[in-house]
Amino acid sequence: MTAPAFYRLRVPNPDGATSTAVSVRVDPQRPDPYPVYLAVGGGRRRMHLTPDEAWALWRCLSEAVASLGEPPEHIRIRVTPARR
């Protein structure tokens, strides 16, 4: 049985206030069709996704964000899965 994997990255706030967390949980053993869970911020924006929806989101978001210019330094790190 594969345990859920959590991926997390913090986005620094330019005002020096608290950073925003972006978290994704992937749970291949989840019984419903939504094994991907996306959370942005402290519970404000959450979404359960099917694998196909997650891939579509990745594709659209990556193209859209790439049009904004070079990526910021805070995302140039390796994000590895954690158990929690």
C-alpha contacts under 8 A as a table, 3 or more apart, distances in Angstrom:
res1	aa1	res2	aa2	distance
1	M	29	Q	7.32
2	T	27	D	7.72
2	T	28	P	6.82
2	T	29	Q	6.78
3	A	27	D	6.71
3	A	28	P	7.80
3	A	29	Q	7.61
3	A	83	R	7.38
4	P	25	R	6.60
4	P	26	V	5.53
4	P	27	D	4.27
4	P	28	P	6.99
4	P	29	Q	7.82
4	P	83	R	6.62
5	A	25	R	5.65
5	A	26	V	5.30
5	A	27	D	6.55
5	A	81	P	5.43
5	A	82	A	5.65
5	A	83	R	5.44
5	A	84	R	7.14
6	F	23	S	6.98
6	F	24	V	5.72
6	F	25	R	4.49
6	F	26	V	6.53
6	F	81	P	5.23
6	F	82	A	5.09
6	F	83	R	6.13
6	F	84	R	5.83
7	Y	23	S	5.60
7	Y	24	V	5.13
7	Y	25	R	6.40
7	Y	79	V	6.54
7	Y	80	T	6.38
7	Y	81	P	5.05
7	Y	82	A	6.54
8	R	21	A	6.87
8	R	22	V	5.64
8	R	23	S	4.37
8	R	24	V	6.46
8	R	79	V	7.06
9	L	21	A	5.87
9	L	22	V	5.37
9	L	23	S	6.61
9	L	75	I	7.84
9	L	79	V	7.21
10	R	19	S	6.20
10	R	20	T	5.57
10	R	21	A	4.41
10	R	22	V	6.15
11	V	19	S	5.45
11	V	20	T	5.06
11	V	21	A	6.16
11	V	22	V	7.48
11	V	74	H	7.13
12	P	16	G	7.70
12	P	18	T	7.49
12	P	19	S	4.62
12	P	20	T	6.64
12	P	74	H	7.64
13	N	16	G	5.52
13	N	17	A	5.75
13	N	18	T	6.38
13	N	19	S	5.06
13	N	20	T	7.19
14	P	17	A	7.47
16	G	19	S	7.99
20	T	40	V	7.26
20	T	41	G	5.14
20	T	42	G	7.52
21	A	39	A	7.98
21	A	40	V	6.01
21	A	41	G	5.12
21	A	42	G	7.21
22	V	38	L	7.61
22	V	39	A	5.86
22	V	40	V	4.56
22	V	41	G	6.26
23	S	38	L	5.92
23	S	39	A	5.17
23	S	40	V	6.45
24	V	36	V	6.94
24	V	37	Y	5.49
24	V	38	L	4.62
24	V	39	A	6.37
25	R	35	P	7.86
25	R	36	V	5.75
25	R	37	Y	5.05
25	R	38	L	6.71
26	V	35	P	5.64
26	V	36	V	4.71
26	V	37	Y	6.55
27	D	30	R	5.54
27	D	35	P	4.97
27	D	36	V	6.56
28	P	35	P	5.72
29	Q	35	P	7.51
30	R	33	P	7.54
30	R	34	Y	7.29
30	R	35	P	5.60
32	D	35	P	7.20
33	P	49	L	7.93
33	P	50	T	5.73
34	Y	37	Y	7.43
34	Y	48	H	5.64
34	Y	49	L	4.87
34	Y	50	T	4.39
34	Y	51	P	7.23
35	P	48	H	7.36
35	P	49	L	6.64
35	P	50	T	6.16
35	P	51	P	7.03
36	V	48	H	5.83
36	V	49	L	5.05
36	V	50	T	6.29
36	V	51	P	6.76
36	V	54	A	7.09
37	Y	46	R	7.36
37	Y	47	M	5.81
37	Y	48	H	4.54
37	Y	49	L	6.11
38	L	46	R	5.60
38	L	47	M	5.19
38	L	48	H	6.40
38	L	49	L	7.70
39	A	42	G	7.88
39	A	43	G	6.70
39	A	44	R	7.81
39	A	45	R	5.74
39	A	46	R	4.40
39	A	47	M	6.56
40	V	43	G	6.96
40	V	44	R	6.80
40	V	45	R	5.26
40	V	46	R	6.46
41	G	44	R	5.83
41	G	45	R	6.61
42	G	45	R	7.89
43	G	46	R	6.54
49	L	52	D	7.90
49	L	53	E	5.68
49	L	54	A	5.80
50	T	53	E	5.13
50	T	54	A	6.16
51	P	54	A	5.04
51	P	55	W	6.24
52	D	55	W	5.17
52	D	56	A	6.21
53	E	56	A	5.05
53	E	57	L	6.04
54	A	57	L	5.06
54	A	58	W	6.10
55	W	58	W	5.02
55	W	59	R	6.18
56	A	59	R	5.15
56	A	60	C	6.14
57	L	60	C	5.31
57	L	61	L	5.76
58	W	61	L	5.29
58	W	62	S	5.83
59	R	62	S	5.33
59	R	63	E	6.30
60	C	63	E	5.35
60	C	64	A	6.10
61	L	64	A	5.08
61	L	65	V	5.94
62	S	65	V	5.33
62	S	66	A	5.96
63	E	66	A	5.18
63	E	67	S	6.54
64	A	67	S	5.43
64	A	68	L	7.28
65	V	68	L	5.38
65	V	69	G	7.59
66	A	69	G	5.84
66	A	70	E	7.17
66	A	71	P	7.65
71	P	75	I	7.12
71	P	76	R	7.86
72	P	75	I	6.09
72	P	76	R	7.35
73	E	76	R	5.38
74	H	77	I	6.91
